[in-house]
Each structure stands twice: as structure tokens, then as C-alpha cells.
Amino acid sequence: SGKQTLKIFDGNDAVKRNQFRLISVPRIAKNEEVVEAALRAYYINDDQQEYELQTFTQQVLLSDDVINRNDAAEDSNLGSVFRESVPEAWIIRAKPKDEEVVRIYPAWLKVGMAYVSLRVNKDSTAQTVIKEVLPLLGRQTESLQNFKLVEVLMGSKQVQRMVLDNQELILNRFKDIRKTSIRQMNQTRFYIVENSKSIVQVNLFIGGLPPQLSPEEYTNILKEELAIKTNVVSVSHVYQAQGAVVLQISCFSEAERIYMLVKDTVINDKPLNAVVIPEVMASKIPQNCCPLLVFVNPKSGGLKGRDLLYSFRKLLNPHQVFELTNGGPLPGFHTFSKVPSFRVLVCGGDGTVGWVLGALEEIRHKLVCSEPSVAILPLGTGNDLGRVLRWGAGYSGEDPYSILVSVDEADDVLMDRWTILLDAEEPADAAENGTAEPEPPKIVQMNNYCGLGIDAELSLDFHHAREEEPGKFNSR
């Protein structure tokens, strides 16, 4: 076929887990073309000149032309990467550098300034970075001892932070991260943070509990199933209809124990789920500020949601982006419950939008902003609602930043949400004892809108075909 498929690992962590991505390149491709394809497979937009390929046996590929050089001798050491003696698995590595430009984000609200750029060399430590950054942020009169440098990893499942030691060499830190995973380096930020004597308090959302129980009953279940220590754990919020609680935990080790235990706990054949909830300090948000709460369904739209999750966590505060497969919409709405004004961006199909709107309907009485505007990034198969509201027929790889600009510039429109009561119905057949219990009534919410487009055309074509040849349409 003239093409060859290669396994590409992005670092030592991927090798350990045997998690690779496949690229297909021509057999006469040059080294830089293979590197470019490998970076594209991991959605990394950096300059390809800064990276190189290594074979699975850690031998660095130094050839300009990795495949069948036309002018090379047959016995040349710079042979094809596709020879049978060489494994078709490669690791993409970052070339070592003497200097780099690092972005430092202020951990306090700095309107109009997202970050400052700083050039670091092999002698730069966390302390020297703090010393150089403070004047750029207008804090030059303050003591260095009042600040620390924090490394934040914005992964898909959770946000991890680590305080760097003052004498930590920044370039060495970069090297270690990239050795583990070059994609991880792409998901890492550095923040300058003020030292504060903060009280240990972890807010842990636990869902999947039996619904409609009292706070005391939930506490007893947690005591029995998770053996919580009531002297350091308390139930701060209860969502009875959803079968969820929020715990306040004043001990890190106890919070970690509960978090890990929840993953293996099943109650009434239903697994529990746990999400660490960030604390939004609503009192410090400016009056004219309207933050964006982002929900992403990573399973929608050919798994494009996973990459959008990474992108939005880089562009925004990672704590305002929530993965719907990890606890649903409720943790996000609880986090923003005290925010006076916010908007919502839902990344998914029509079913995902309905899921988020349904959760909003159930919890709106507990929100300060009870009717936030909702934008849609259509990731689903049909995306009928996305078409009707003019968000497009589907996501086709646009720049995530341009999507945020579109959300910021969008107009508010009203859409009908109907609450439907499906009344109780007497069963046709009486029970054995002569008495029949009617089915309980159901209450459902639905969107009500008129769509004129491809869906209507397909439905009409189907109807005409069924009328012409009814014998071919004998099933639902």
C-alpha cells in the first residue's frame, strides 16, 4: 500500500501502561514528517523541530531521513525504521534545551492579565522565578517568603497540584515531566500563590446513594459502608431527590481514604461515585463578571469530547470544567451554587443537553443564579437542538478559543421547557388476589421547539417510502 502503521508512545508512563496511538505514514516519509504525525496524534501543536523519535529500545533516531533514503547505501546505518529487525514502536521525546519560556499564572484574580512569560535557564530555580515574576505582577514590594510556585496538572479525571521546593531547578522539572509524558507537559501550568494559613477542608461529593432519605439516614449509611469518622467528617449538603451528599472533611488522609473506598462501594446494586469539589469564593467575584460553567461528555461525538476537555481546562480555570461521566451535572451546579451570575456550556449531543437541563430543573431552587443561559457545543450524532439554536450541525474541530468567544458573544433566546405529568393508569388485568395497584404517575421534563431541517426531510422521505411499500416496514 506504500503506507506503514507505527505505534507511538508519548513517554515512560505510556510505555508502562502500554497505551499508544497509531499513526499511518508513507514508507518514504522523512523523519520530520513522522514526528509531525506523532505530535498530531497527541494533539500537540508545538514546533516539530523541538522533538525527536526514539526506538522502543531507547536508541535515538538521528537520521534526517528515517525511511529508505534514495541516495543511501544498502548497508548504511541510517536505514528504514520499518526493517523487520527494528520494532514498529517508537517514543516521541523532547530535545534538551538550555533555555525555555515558561508561563506563570497569578493564583489571584488579575483582570486583563492571564499570565506573564518568563525566560528560564539551567540555573533558574522556583525562588528565582518568583523573584522575577513579582515585579511583573505589581507585587515587587512584598517579601519572597510570602509566595510559592505551584505546579498544576489538568488531567481529564482530576486536577492535581504540587508545591515546588524553592531550590527546584525549573528546567530539570520540565525534563522530568516530558520524560513521563510530553502530553502531560502540555496539560501542566505553573501558578504563583500567596502563602496562607488555610484550614484543611476537603469538599467531597458522593453520588449513587438511595434517594429520598433524611440526612441522618445518609449519615448512618456512610458510617456503615465507609466507616466515616464523624469527628472530622460532616454532611454539609444533601440532595435527596438525586441521592447525593456533600461531605466536609477536615483531614487529608481521611478524605483520601473515603475517596478511594467509594470507588469500590456498591449500595443496592448501584456503584457510588466521588468527586472532589472546588470551593468558589463568590464574594471575591467582581459584580460585572459572569463565569462559565463547562460540562463535557467525553463519550459524545467520536470521543472528541476528551480532547475538548483538555483544551478547556487549559483555556479556563480547570476547576470550572466538569466531566459528565464522573458524577453527572450535579457536582458542577453545586460548585457554582453561590455564584450570583454564571453561564453554562454543554459539550455533547441532544441527550447530554437534556440531561444537564433536567439536573438544572431539579436543583435551580438551590442556586443563587436560578436561570443561567445555556450554550451548546454539538458533539452528538443528530444535534437537532444545536441546529435549531444555531450552534451548528456538529463540532468539526474548530479552535476551542473561538468557541469561547462565540459563547461570550451569543444572544439569549427563550426556549420552552415542558413538565409533563403522566397520570396513573389502572392495569387491564386484575391481580391474582382480585385487587390491582395502579402504576404511580410519572413526571418528566422535555424541550419543546420546532425544527425545520434535515431531520424533517429524512422523516418525510421515510414516511413516503413506507406508504409506497408497506411490506418492507414490518417492524418498529
N, C-alpha and C positions, 0 to 999 in steps of 0.2 A: 504493500500500500504506500510505501515511501514515508510512512509515519511510524513513530515509536512511542510507546507509553512508558512513563517513568513515575516511580514513587518518590515523592518529595516530603521530607521531614523538615520542620522549621526549628528544630533544636533538640537538646538532650531529653527534655520532658516528653516530646512526641515520640522519640525513639523508645523510651522506656514503656510508654503506653501503646506502642505500635499504632499510632494514629498518624496516618499520612494522607496526602492529597495527590491525586493523579493528574499529570499533565500529558498532553499529546503534542509532540513536536516533530517536524520533518527530520529525516535521517541526516540531511546535510545542514542542519541548523548549526549556527555558531554558538559559542559559549554564552555570549551576552544575550542571545535570543532565548536560550534555555533559562537563564537567570531571570529574565523579564517574565517568562511564562510562569516560573515558580513563584515570583512575587505576586503576580496577578492572581494565582490560585489562592493565596492567603490574603488578598485584598490589601496589599501594602503598596502605597504609591510613592515610596522613596526612590531616589536615584539608583538605578541598577548598578552603576559603577561602584557603589559602596558595598556590594555583596558579591559573594563567590560561592561556587558549588564545591562540596567535598563529597567523596565517595563514602559509602557506608562504613568503610574501613578507616575513615578519618584521613585519607590521603587527599591533600588539597589539589584541586584541578587548576593548574596554572596556564594551560594552553589557551591561546586566543581562539582556537577552533577546536571544539570538543568532538566534532564528528567528521570523519573522513576528509581530511584536508586534501584538496586536489593535487597540491604540489608536494605532499609529504611522502617520504619513502614508506614502503610497507612495514619495515621493521622499526619505524620511528616510535619513540616512547610516547609521543603525543598522539596516541591513537584514538579510535572511536570509543565513546562511552557505552556503546551498545555491543561491544565484543562479549562473547559468552563468558570470558574469564572475569569480567567486571560486573558486579551486581547492578541491577537496574533500580537501585535505591540510592538516593542522594540526600544530603543535608545541606540546606542553604544557610550560609554563615555571613555575618557582618565582618567586613575587613577592619582590622585595628586602625584606630585614629589617634593622632597626637592632640587634636583639639576637636571640640564639638560645641554646638549651640544648644543650650537647654532652656526650655520654657519654665518659668517659675510662676505659679498661680498664687495670688493672695487668698488666704483662707477666710478673710473677712469680706463683706460686701463692698466692692470697689466699682462704682458705677462708671461705665465708659472705659474700663481697663480690665480685660480678661486675664492678661498675663504680661510678664516682661521677659525679654530674651537676654540671655547672658552667655558669653563665650567662656568655656572652661577648658583647662589643660590638665596634664597628668599630675600637677601639684595641687589642683583645686580640691578643697575639702568642703564638707557641708557647712562648716563655720565660715570659710572664706566666701562661699556663695551667699550666705545670709548677710555678711558684711557688705557685699557689693549690691545686693538686691534692695536693702532697706532704703538707701537714698533714692532709688528709682521709684519707690512707692511712697515717698514723702515721710518716711519714719526714721530719718537719719539721726535724730536727736535721742533716740531710745537705745537702751542697752542691748547688746547682742544676746545676753543671757536670758532676755525676755522672749526669745523666739527659738523655734526649732524647724528643721526641714523634714517634711513627711512625704514618703513615697506612697502613692495610692494606685492600686491595680484595679481597673474597672472591667472585671471579667463578666461573663454572661450570667453566671449564677449569683455572684455576690461581689461586693466592693471590699477589698482588703487594704488596710493602711499599716505602714510601718514607720516608726520614728527612726531617722538616721542618726548614728553617732556623729558628734561634732567633727571627729577626725576621719570620718569615712571619705575615701577618695572617690569622687563622683565618676570619673572615667572608669575606674575599676567596677563600680556598681553597674554602670551601663553594660560593661563587658559580661558581667555575671548574668544579668537579665537576658541579654541577647543569646548567651550560650544556652540558657534554659529554653528560650523561645523568642524568636525575633518578633512574632506576633504579640507576645506579652509586652515587649518594649513599646510596641505601637499602642498598647492599651494602658500605659503607665504615665501618670502625671506626678509632678513634684509641687508641693504646696509649702508656703512659708506660713507657719502657725504660731499664734501667741501662746505662751505658756500660761496655763491657768490651773488652779487647784480645783479641778472639777470633781463632783461627786460621782462615783461609779453608779451608772444606771443604764441597764440594757432593756429596751422595749422589745418584747418577743411576741409576734402574732402567731397564734396557734389555731388552725382551722381543721375542719373534718370532724368536729365533735357533734354529739347528738343535738339537734335543735330544740328550741323552746324549753330550756332548763333554767333554773334560778342560778344566781351567782354562787350560792352555797353548794348547789349540786355540781356545778362545774369545778369548784374548788375540791370537792370530795373526789371527783373523777381523776383530777390531776394528781391528788395525793396518792390515790390508789395505783394509777397507771405509771406515773412519772416520779413518784416519791418526792414531790417538791418540798422544799424546806420553807415553811411559812414565815420564818424569822427574816429571810432575805428575799422571798418571792411573794408578790401580792397581785391580785387580779384588778387591773386598772379600768378596763373597759370590757363590756360583754355585748356581743351581737347575737341575741337569742335566735332570731329568725334564720341566721346563716350558720349557727352552730360554731361560733368563733369567739375567742377571748384574746385580750392583750395582757401580757404579764409584765410587771415591772420587777426587774431583778437587780439587786444591789451587790452582786458578787459575780465576777467574770467567770470563774471556774464553774459555778453553779449554772450560769447561763449557757456555757459551752456544753455541760453535761446534759441539760434539758434539750438543747438544740439537737444534739447527736441522737439522743434517745427517742425523740419524737419521730425521726425518720423510720424507725423500726417498730413503731407502735400502731396497732390496728384496734379500733373500737367499733363494735357492731359491723364487722367485715368491711370497715371503711378506714383506709390509712389516714393518719394525721399528717399535717404539713406545718412547717415552721418557717417564718420569715422574720429576720431582724429588721425592725422598723426604725428608720432615722427620725430624729426629732427636729421638726421645723420650728424655728423661733419666729413665730408670726409677728411678734411685737417689733422685730427689727426690720421687717419688710417695708420699704417706702410705700406711701399711700398710692402713688400712681403706678405701682409695679403689679403686673399680672403674670405670675409664674405659669409655666406649662407643665402639666402632669402628663407623662407619656406612658401609654400601655402598648406593649409589643407582644404579638402572638408569634413565637418563632416557628410554629408549625405551619403557618399560612404561606401560601404563595410560593411553593417550591423551595421552602426553607430560606427565603430571602430575609425573613424577619430576624434571623440570628445575626446577620451582618449589620442590619439596621440597628439592632440592639447595641452592638459595639460602637457604631458611629454616633448615635445619640448620646451615649454615655461619655463620649469624648467631647462632643459639642456643648453639652449641657452639664449641669451638676449631676454626677452619676446617680445621686440619691433620688432624683426626680423621675427616673426611668425604671419602670417595673415590667418584669416578665410575667405574662398572664398564666403560663403553665406552672408557676411557682406561687400558689395561693390565690390566684384569680385577681379580680379588680379591687377587692376589699382592702388589702394592705395599703394600696396607693391612696384610696379615698380616706382611709383612717389617717394616714400621714399628713394629708392636706386638709384635715377636718377643721383646723383653726385658722387656715389662710383666708383672709377676707375676700379675695378675688383671685380666681385662677381659671385657666382653660385646660381642656383635655385634648390630647391627640391619640387616636386609636389606630394602631397599625395592624390590620387584619381584614378578613372578609366580612360579609354582612352578618354572619353568625357571631363573630367576635364583637362587632359594634352592638348587636342586640344584647350580648352578654354584659358588656360594660354599662349600657343604658339601663338594663334591668337591675344591676347592682346599684347604680346611682339612684334609681327609683326607690329601692329598699332603704337606702342609707341617707337620703337627702335631708331628712329631718334632723340628722345629727351633724350636718355640715353648716358652717357659717356662710359659705357661698353655696346656696342650695340649688342653683341652676347655672352651672358652668357651661360655657359654649364648648361644643364637641366638634373637632375636626377629624377627618378620615384620611388615612393613607391606605388606599385599597390594595390589599395583598391577596385577596381570596380568588376564587375561581370565577364567580359570576360578577361580584361587585356591583350589583344593581343599585344599591343605595348610594355608592360612591359616584355612579354616573348621574343619578338624579340630582345630587347635591353639588355636582360639577367638580368633584375631586378627581375625575378621570376614570378610565375603564380598568386601570391596574397599574401597579408600580413597575416601571421598566428600567430601573437603575439610575434614576436621577440623583443628583448630588443632594445628600441629606440636608446640607445647609440651605439649599434653595427651597426645600420643603418647609423648613422652619420659617423662612421669610414669607412663604405663601400663607402659612398659618397665621403669622403676625398681621398680614395684610387682608385676611379674609373678612367678609361681611357676615354678620349674624343674620340667620334666617330662622323662621319658626317651622317646626315640623310636628304633626300630630302624633301623640303617643296615646294609644287607647288602652284602658284597663278593661278587660273582658271577664265577666262572671259567667262561668259555665255552670248552670244550675244543676242541682241534684236530680237524678233520674231514677224512677222506680225500675228495678230489674224485671225483665219479661218473665223469667221463670222463678217461681217461688222456691224458697229454700226447703230442705227436707223437713224441717220442723214446722213448716207452714208459714213462717214469718220471713220476710225478705228485707234486708238492710239496704236502704238506698245508698248509692255511691255519693260520697261527700262532694260538695261543689268545689270547683277549681277557679282560681283567679290567675289570669295570665296577662302580660303586657305585650303589646305589639306596636310596630311602626305602621302608620297609615299614610301612604303617599301614592302619587300617580306617576308611573314611569312610562315614558314613551321612547322606545329604542329597540335595540337588537333583541331583547328578551320578548317583546311583544311580537316582533316579526317571526321569531322562531316558534312561538306558541301558535300563531295563526297558521304557519306552514304545517305544523303538526296536526292541527285541527282539520285542515283541508285534506291532508293525506289520510287521516282516519276516516273521514267521510267517504272518500273515494274507494278505499279498500279496507273496510272494517274487519275483514278476516285476518288481516295482518296485525291487528291491535287487540289481541285477546287476553292480555294481562294488564295489570295496573301500570 
